[in-house]
Amino acid sequence: MKIKYITLIILTITFYSCKNYHNDFINWADNIEKGTDINLVKKNQPSYIEIDWSKPDTFNGCHSYYVKNIKGNRDILHMSYELVFKDNKYQYRDSNK
């Protein structure tokens, strides 16, 4: 019983000590200036996020790129995110449940 308790404590500490980049991603995406060229956004993409640049969704003349992974993400709402561009210029971050 004591071993289970110690193991649970170690696992809990390990889980919560891992960096959650969810809020960092939101801050980064929300601070990209509207009209920033897509190549500059790609160049400045943080290493803790993975974006599918190869398969954009197209709607109303805009292209949205799906954020495939945010390192350490523990978002309890399981939100999904996309970066939206028009004419290869950044427009906004879209989020969906």
MILO-232910 format. One record per residue (C-alpha): residue in three letters; x, y, z. Coordinates in pm, 1 decimal, padded with zeros to 6 digits. Each point is the difference from the previous one (the first is absolute). Layout:
N
drenba->ala, px->X, py->Y, pz->Z .
...
END
This chain:
97
drenba->met, px->00000.0, py->00000.0, pz->00000.0 .
drenba->lys, px->00283.9, py->00236.9, pz->00086.4 .
drenba->ile, px->00165.9, py->-00063.1, pz->-00338.3 .
drenba->lys, px->-00322.4, py->00087.3, pz->-00184.9 .
drenba->tyr, px->-00029.1, py->00324.3, pz->00195.8 .
drenba->ile, px->00361.0, py->00099.8, pz->-00070.9 .
drenba->thr, px->-00038.7, py->-00091.9, pz->-00367.7 .
drenba->leu, px->-00314.7, py->00211.6, pz->-00024.5 .
drenba->ile, px->00178.8, py->00297.5, pz->00154.5 .
drenba->ile, px->00295.2, py->-00036.0, pz->-00237.8 .
drenba->leu, px->-00227.7, py->-00027.9, pz->-00304.0 .
drenba->thr, px->-00201.7, py->00303.8, pz->00108.9 .
drenba->ile, px->00312.6, py->00209.2, pz->00050.9 .
drenba->thr, px->00140.8, py->-00113.9, pz->-00334.0 .
drenba->phe, px->-00325.6, py->00079.6, pz->-00180.7 .
drenba->tyr, px->-00028.8, py->00351.2, pz->00141.3 .
drenba->ser, px->00368.7, py->00082.1, pz->-00032.1 .
drenba->cys, px->-00010.3, py->-00041.4, pz->-00378.9 .
drenba->lys, px->-00037.0, py->00335.5, pz->-00173.3 .
drenba->asn, px->-00343.7, py->00063.1, pz->-00147.5 .
drenba->tyr, px->00041.5, py->00225.6, pz->-00304.6 .
drenba->his, px->-00371.8, py->00050.9, pz->-00062.6 .
drenba->asn, px->-00012.5, py->00356.8, pz->00133.5 .
drenba->asp, px->00336.6, py->00079.4, pz->-00160.3 .
drenba->phe, px->-00141.4, py->-00101.2, pz->-00338.1 .
drenba->ile, px->-00310.2, py->00216.9, pz->00044.6 .
drenba->asn, px->00216.5, py->00294.5, pz->00102.0 .
drenba->trp, px->00231.4, py->-00051.6, pz->-00299.2 .
drenba->ala, px->-00282.9, py->-00034.2, pz->-00253.6 .
drenba->asp, px->-00197.8, py->00293.6, pz->00139.1 .
drenba->asn, px->00307.1, py->00222.7, pz->-00019.4 .
drenba->ile, px->00070.4, py->-00064.3, pz->-00367.1 .
drenba->glu, px->-00075.3, py->00327.2, pz->-00172.2 .
drenba->lys, px->-00286.0, py->-00013.9, pz->-00249.0 .
drenba->gly, px->00147.3, py->00010.7, pz->-00349.9 .
drenba->thr, px->00324.2, py->-00181.0, pz->00089.9 .
drenba->asp, px->00127.8, py->-00205.1, pz->-00291.9 .
drenba->ile, px->-00048.4, py->-00376.5, pz->00031.0 .
drenba->asn, px->00372.9, py->-00065.5, pz->-00050.6 .
drenba->leu, px->00087.3, py->00223.4, pz->00295.5 .
drenba->val, px->-00256.5, py->-00182.0, pz->00216.1 .
drenba->lys, px->00150.2, py->-00334.6, pz->-00103.9 .
drenba->lys, px->00350.2, py->00127.6, pz->00075.2 .
drenba->asn, px->-00103.2, py->00120.1, pz->00347.6 .
drenba->gln, px->-00207.8, py->-00306.2, pz->00088.1 .
drenba->pro, px->00101.8, py->-00119.6, pz->00346.9 .
drenba->ser, px->00143.0, py->-00350.5, pz->00025.5 .
drenba->tyr, px->-00270.8, py->-00104.8, pz->00248.0 .
drenba->ile, px->-00275.4, py->00007.6, pz->-00262.4 .
drenba->glu, px->-00057.7, py->-00208.1, pz->-00310.9 .
drenba->ile, px->-00204.5, py->00152.1, pz->-00281.3 .
drenba->asp, px->-00113.4, py->-00185.9, pz->-00312.1 .
drenba->trp, px->00122.9, py->00247.9, pz->-00260.2 .
drenba->ser, px->-00049.6, py->-00251.2, pz->-00283.6 .
drenba->lys, px->-00380.1, py->-00036.4, pz->00011.4 .
drenba->pro, px->-00187.5, py->00327.8, pz->00045.8 .
drenba->asp, px->-00376.2, py->00015.5, pz->00012.2 .
drenba->thr, px->-00136.7, py->00258.0, pz->-00241.8 .
drenba->phe, px->-00311.0, py->00211.5, pz->00058.6 .
drenba->asn, px->-00107.4, py->00347.8, pz->-00113.7 .
drenba->gly, px->00339.3, py->00063.5, pz->-00159.9 .
drenba->cys, px->00184.1, py->-00082.3, pz->00323.9 .
drenba->his, px->00230.6, py->-00287.9, pz->00086.4 .
drenba->ser, px->00003.6, py->-00144.1, pz->00349.4 .
drenba->tyr, px->00281.4, py->-00217.5, pz->00129.8 .
drenba->tyr, px->-00074.3, py->-00252.8, pz->00272.3 .
drenba->val, px->00209.9, py->-00006.2, pz->00316.2 .
drenba->lys, px->00072.3, py->-00372.1, pz->00034.3 .
drenba->asn, px->00179.2, py->00001.8, pz->00332.6 .
drenba->ile, px->00084.7, py->00228.5, pz->00290.4 .
drenba->lys, px->00271.7, py->-00150.1, pz->00217.9 .
drenba->gly, px->-00122.2, py->-00095.8, pz->00347.6 .
drenba->asn, px->-00355.0, py->00110.5, pz->-00079.6 .
drenba->arg, px->-00239.0, py->-00089.4, pz->00281.6 .
drenba->asp, px->-00296.0, py->00204.8, pz->-00120.0 .
drenba->ile, px->-00300.7, py->-00158.8, pz->00168.6 .
drenba->leu, px->-00234.1, py->00139.8, pz->-00266.5 .
drenba->his, px->00199.1, py->-00168.3, pz->-00280.3 .
drenba->met, px->-00012.6, py->00310.1, pz->-00218.6 .
drenba->ser, px->00133.8, py->-00007.3, pz->-00354.0 .
drenba->tyr, px->00176.0, py->00296.4, pz->-00158.1 .
drenba->glu, px->00069.9, py->00131.6, pz->-00346.1 .
drenba->leu, px->00196.0, py->00294.6, pz->-00133.0 .
drenba->val, px->-00191.7, py->00186.2, pz->-00270.2 .
drenba->phe, px->00164.2, py->00180.5, pz->-00292.5 .
drenba->lys, px->-00138.2, py->00198.6, pz->-00291.5 .
drenba->asp, px->00228.3, py->00061.0, pz->-00298.2 .
drenba->asn, px->00279.8, py->-00156.2, pz->00210.5 .
drenba->lys, px->-00045.9, py->00270.0, pz->00266.2 .
drenba->tyr, px->-00089.3, py->-00091.9, pz->00358.5 .
drenba->gln, px->-00355.2, py->00082.0, pz->00106.1 .
drenba->tyr, px->-00072.6, py->-00169.5, pz->00334.5 .
drenba->arg, px->00009.2, py->-00311.5, pz->00217.8 .
drenba->asp, px->-00317.4, py->-00207.7, pz->-00019.0 .
drenba->ser, px->-00101.1, py->-00238.1, pz->00276.7 .
drenba->asn, px->-00264.5, py->-00269.8, pz->00003.6 .
drenba->lys, px->-00134.9, py->-00247.5, pz->00250.7 .
END
